[in-house]
Amino acid sequence: MMAISDFFDVSVFFILFRETLEASIIISVLLAFLKQGVGNAHEDLLVYRKLVLQVWFGALLGFSICLVLGGICVDAWYRLGKDIWSESEDIWEGVFCIVAGLIISYMGLAMLRLNKMKGKWRVKIADALAETGGRTTVGSFSRKYAMAILPFVTVLRESIEAIVFIGGVTLSAPATSVPLSVFTGILCGSGVGYFIYQGGNHMRIQMFLIFSTSFLYLVAASLMSRAVWYFENYEWSQLVGGDIAEVGSGPGSYDIRKSVWHVNCCNPLFDGGWMIFNAVLGWQNSATYGSVLMYNFYWIAIMIAVCLMLYKEKHGYLPFFRKYGKVGFDDIDLTLSPSVGRTPEELEDVSVGSSYSQHRDPNPYGVGSSSSHLLAIVNDDIGYEHSTYLDDNRQSLESTQGVDASDGLLEVCSTPP
Amino acid sequence: MRVFSYLVALAASATAALAATVQYDFSVEWVKANPDGDYERSFIGVNGQWPPPPIECNIYDRVIINVTNNLGNEPTAVHFHGLFMNGTNAMDGPVYVTQCPVPVGSSIIYNFTVEQPGTYWYHSHFAAQYPDGFRAPFIVHDPNEPFAGQYDLDTYLTVADYYHNSIPWLMANKFLTLTNPKGSEPIPDAALFNDSQNIKFNVEPNKTYKIRLINMGALVSQYIWFEEHDFKIVEVDGIYVEPTDASMIYITVAQRYTILLTTKNSTDKNYPMIASFDTDMLDHIPPGLVWNVTGWLTYNDNAEFPQPALIDQYDFYDDFDLVPVEKEAPYEPDYQVTADVQMVNLGDGVNYAFFNDITYVAPNVPTLYTVMSSGNLSTDATIYGSNTHTYVLGYQEVVEIVVNNFDTGKHPFHLHGHTFQVIERSDAAPSDDDNLVYDPTNPGTINEYPMRRDTVYVRPGGYMVLRFKTDNPGVWFFHCHIEWHLAQGLALVLVEAPLEIQAQQTIPDDHYAACKAGGYSYQGNAAGNTVNLFDLTGEKLQPNPLPTGFTARGIVALVFSCISAFAGMGFIAWYGLSDIKTSTPEVVDIIGMGEPLDDGDDAK
C-alpha cells in the first residue's frame, strides 16, 4: 500500500530546510559583502567575479563532499541497523521519535531569529576576513582563497550537522522517504536564502518562517507523543504475546486500563490518510493517558521555553540566574548596539566609543568579542589586545580601565540606550 | 392374554425387587500423581486415590453417594453426566442451578435411581474444577441390552487432555484476563489414555470386547482408532444404536461411544491403539507438544510394541448418521429457543462467550431453589435473573433448540436431564467471515430416524437443530462442555415445568445444610430477595460493554490537546514577531567596506 509517508518524511525535510537556510545565509552574506565591497568598482569587476566564483566553488565542494559522506553513512547504517531492531521495533521507534522531537525542538526556535543569524554571520565573517588581512592581501594560500575556504568549511560543517541529525531521525523512516524530503528541504532552504539575499520583504520572510516553525513544532509535539505511545504499545504487546498481530484495530489491540479514547477505525498503522495525521499531529486511534499527557506537557514546555528565551533576550539572563548570565555570542541582541538611534554622521565618528567611556561604560559596543576585536583593529592606538574571546577582552578592559566589566556588560544589556 | 400380562407384570416387579442399592462414600481430597511421567502434581482424588474410582451399578439400581469435601481450599459439587434424574432434580449437581457449592468440611448426599443403560461419567460441576482430576466413569450394566451375549468382556477406556498447571491458576492468569483478548484457551500439556500413557490392553484372539470409550477432557475432541481393527458402534451417550461399522470415531469432551471390537486370529503381533487431539481446537501448537497418546492391543507380551503409523487424514464416522435402536421420527416442535453463539470482549477487556446477547452469570440463589420458594410466580422467567438466560418451559411439550454458531471454533453442547434428537447439523461455514444460519424453510439433511444423544458438537460458522420432550420436570443447564467456554458464560438455563417440580419433588435437608454451612442464599429470586420476587437488586450482572468511540474523557483530552497546540503555536508566533527589527550595518562600516548594507525595509 503506497502512502505519502513512504516517499516524504517531514522531519528530514525540516532539518534540511534549516541547515540549507543557514548555509544560504552565510553565502548570501558573503556575496553581499563582495557586492558592496568589490562589485561596485568597475576596475575590480574581474576580481569580483573571481571571488564570487570562489564562494560558489567552496560551497558546492563542501556540499558534494557531504553528499558523499551522507550517502555512505546512511547506506552503512541501513545495512547494519535493520536487523537488530526488528524484534523490539516499538522501542526503537519510540527512541527515534524522542531523538527527532528533541532535535527539532532545539533548532526550531533559532529559525525565528533570522536577523540574529544574519548578524552573527556578518560579524563572524567580518572577523575572519579582517584576520586574513582583507581582500587586497596576497600571500598565503588561505588568504588568497579565503572566499572559497570560508563557505567550504561552513557548508561542510552545516551539512555534517544535518547528516548527524538526519541519521538520528530517519532510522525509523523508510529509506524511500529520504531522497524527496532532502531534495525539497534543500530547495526550500535555498529559495528562502535567495530571497534573503535579494533583500526581500522582511516581514513576509518572517511570517513564512513563523508559519513553518509552528508547523515544525506541531511535528515535534506529535513525535514526542508518538514516542510515549510506542513505548506503551510495546509494553502491551509483551503482555498479550503473539496474538497482538491478529487483533487489528479491535478489542485487545490496546490496554483498556490506559485508554483515553479508542475508535475501531482510522488506525494510522493501516490507513494511509490517517498516517499523515499521525505524522503531523500525532493522531492515534487508540490514545493512552501517556501519549495525551506528553503532547500537552510538550506544548506547555515550549511555551515556557519561549517565555524564558524572551526574558533572557530582554534582560540578558534567565530568571533567578542573574549571577550566571553570560552574554554569549548568540544571545546578543544587536538592537542594543550603540548604533541604534544614531545618525550616519554619528556612526562615522569613530570616537563614539570615547563618548561612551565618558559615561563610565567600559564596553561601548556592548557586543560580542569580534566586534570588540574589530574595534581593536580600528583603534590600534588605544592599545587593546588582539583577541577574539569575550573573557580575554573583558580582562583586558578590566586591566586598562579598572572596571568590573561583567557588571558593566550586564548593565549595558539591561538598559537600552 | 390377561394371564400373560399378569406374568409380565410379575416378572417386571420381580426385576424391580431385585434392584439393588449401591452405596459409596466419597472423601474428596487432593492426591499427588504423575500420569504422563513428566510432571507430578496434585489432583482432586477420592478416598486417597487418583484417578477417582468408577461407579458401577445395574440398571434400575438406586445409587447413594455421600460426598464429603476434604479439599481444604475449594468447594465442590458432583454431576452425573447423562443421567436424567427424573423426579430428583436436586441430585443433578451443577452449582447455582440445582444446588449450592458444598463448602470445605461439609458433605452432601446424592440419592437417585438409574433408569438408563449404558455409559456415563461423573465429574465436578463447580467452576471449572473437574479437569483438576475430579472425574471418572459411571457404568450402568443392562442384562437386556440388544447385543447381550455378543461379547466376552465389558470394559472401559477413557481419553482426556491434561494440564500441568491447576485450573484456577490458569483461569485467573492465562485465560479470563484482559491480556488474553482473543480468548485463547490454554493448551493442554499431554493426552491420556485411562489417565496414563502407553497402556497395554491385554486381549485374547478371537474374542469380542465391549469397550466403553469416554472423553473426560476439558477442551479437546479426540480421534480414536485401533490399527488394523475395525469395530461396531453400538451405543452413544446411553442410547443404543444399530451396530455400525467404523474404523475411527471422533469423540468430543463428555461424549461416550460403546464399541464392540473383535480381535484377530493370531497372537504374533501387538497393535497400537491411538487417541489423537483434534488440533483445530487448539489456538496454536506449542513446540514440543505431543498431541497423541498410544496404547496397544496386547496379544502377546513378548512381541514387539510397534509405534503407530502416521496417517494422512482422519477418516472418522460421523455420528449424525447413527440410527437409534428405538427409532423415533423427528418430533414436531411446540416451542423454539434460538441460541446464537458468539465471543465478545466486554468493558473489562476480557473475552466472554454469549448465547445471543447474554453471557451467563450465576444467580445468588440456585435456580431450583428459586423454583421451590416462589409458588405461583415460578412460571415467570423474570424472577430467575436478568443474566441467567432462563427459559420457562411447559410440561410434555416438544422444545426445539437452534444453535447458530457465529464463532470460528467447534463447540460440544450438552443438555442436562435429557437426550435430544439431532435433527440437523450443517457443515462448517465456507470461510471465517461467513455464517450458516438455520432456515426452517430451507432445511438441510434430516434423517428419517434422527440420532439421539446428550452431547453433540456444532461446526465452525454452522448451525444445528436439536429437539427434545419436556417429560422431566426440573431445572436443566444447557451449555458448552468446553470448561473454558463454560467459565466464559456459554450457558443457558431451562426451567422445565416448574409447577410440577414443586408438586412432585423436595429438596433434602442436607442440601440446604450445605448452603447454610457455606453462607449461600437458598431462598428467593436470583438476587436472594424473598419478599419481592420481581426486585432483582443485588443480582450479579455481566460487565459493561467496551466503550465504542469517544467517551467524555476522550473528548476532553482531544479538545485540551488542540487548545495546547494552538496556544503553543501562538507563543511561537509571538516569539517570531519579537525578532530584532534592525540589522547591524555599523560593523560593516567599521571595517571600511563601504556603504552600509541595505536590508530592504528594515526598521532603522
Interface residues (C-beta under 8 A of the other chain):
Chain A: A32 F33 Q36 G37 N40 L109 L112 R113 L114 N115 K116 K118 G119 R122 V123 A126 L129 A130 G199 G200 N201 H202 M203 Q206 L209 I210 T213 S214 Y217 L218 A221 L239 V240 G241 G242 D243 E246 V247 P251 G252 S253 D255 I256 R257 V260 W261 H262 V263 N264 L281 A287 V292 Y295 N296 W299 I300 I302 M303 V306 C307 M309 L310 D333 L334 T335 S337 P338 S339 V340 P344 L347 E348 V350 S371 L374 L375 I377 V378
Chain B: L178 T179 N180 P181 K182 S184 H284 N345 G347 D348 G349 N351 L546 P547 T548 G549 F550 T551 R553 G554 I555 A557 L558 F560 S561 S564 A565 A567 G568 M569 F571 I572 A573 W574 Y575 G576 L577 S578 D579 I580 K581 T582 S583 T584 P585 E586 V587 V588 D589 I590 I591 M593 G594 E595 P596 L597 D598 D599 G600 D601 D602
